[in-house]
Amino acid sequence: MTVRHLKIFLEVYRNGSITRASERLHMTQPAVTRAIQELEHYYGVRLFDRINRRLLVTEAGKQLYAQALHLVDLFEHMETSLRNWDALGVLRIGSSIALGTHVLPDLILRFRADHPALRTQVTIQNGGALQRQLLDNRLDLALIEGNIEDPDLTAQPFLRDRMVLLVPPGHPLLRQARVSIRDLPAYDLLLREEGSAGRAYLDHVFAVHGLTVQPAWESASTQALVQAVGKGLGISLLPHMLVQPDIERGTVCTRDLCDEPLVRRSHIVHHRNKFLTRAAEDFLALCRRRAQEQEGT
């Protein structure tokens, strides 16, 4: 069993097809089939079932994928480190929307000042998508709001932010003496989409208070929600760092909740088996310094 076998297996797994894998690897189909058969014989298990001309991965195949992904990654990092990868390679960084909008650009500028030849490849998506990409080794690091539950991911505390209630100008909640989380389901709620860190956090908050909500709007765009609130279509709960300019302009208004503050801790996340290059470690250190700066303010 060689690294070559594992690379072929990963390509077959990702494509679900011997034909497509052979095309991507520039190999003949018999050569790819033989490599998979050699792996299956070596481990004494079946990695794929061939049913009605379809290739279906087995449970043994799924287990091998999780391990092979990081073995191949470790091997490739070993090779690239000999070619000065830290100076000339790529660091793949993910970020959720709030952090990607207000925090990551400054971090990237500071990082590039110390690593001018290293290319940074950035992905801005919701927290659920970022975690899946970390698990599939499509990202090296990610900045994600909220808690990280997957045991295969390592999370280091990063910055704090709070969710704020947004209402349109003249809304009845602005005249109410006290506003509680329990008051909110009486109005149309405009929330981030399922899978986002912000939505997961709010679902947890509502559940803790024994509330079940059905949003009137769900959107991946924070600005779409802000504009809808400003037009009087409902109310929302969104990260303060994203909506502060809209509040200052008077597009929307905000009210403090008499419940506990809705403060979230974001995290710097990577796979627990991920080999971190010196550049990745430098970026982690930069994030930790940024967090210390916030704690000191």
Secondary structure, 3 states (H helix, E strand, C coil): CCHHHHHHHHHHHHHCCHHHHHHHHCCCHHHHHHHHHHHHHHHCCCCEEEECCEEEECHHHHHHHHHHHHHHHHHHHHHHHCCCHHHHCEEEEEECHHHHHHCHHHHHHHHHHHCCCCEEEEEECCHHHHHHHHHCCCCCEEEEECCCCCCCEEEEEEEEEEEEEEECCCCHHHCCCCCCHHHHHHCCEEEECCCCHHHHHHHHHHHHCCCCCCCCEEECCHHHHHHHHHCCCCEEEEEHHHHHHHHHHCCCEEECCCCCCCEEEEEEEEECCCCCCHHHHHHHHHHHHHHHHHHHC
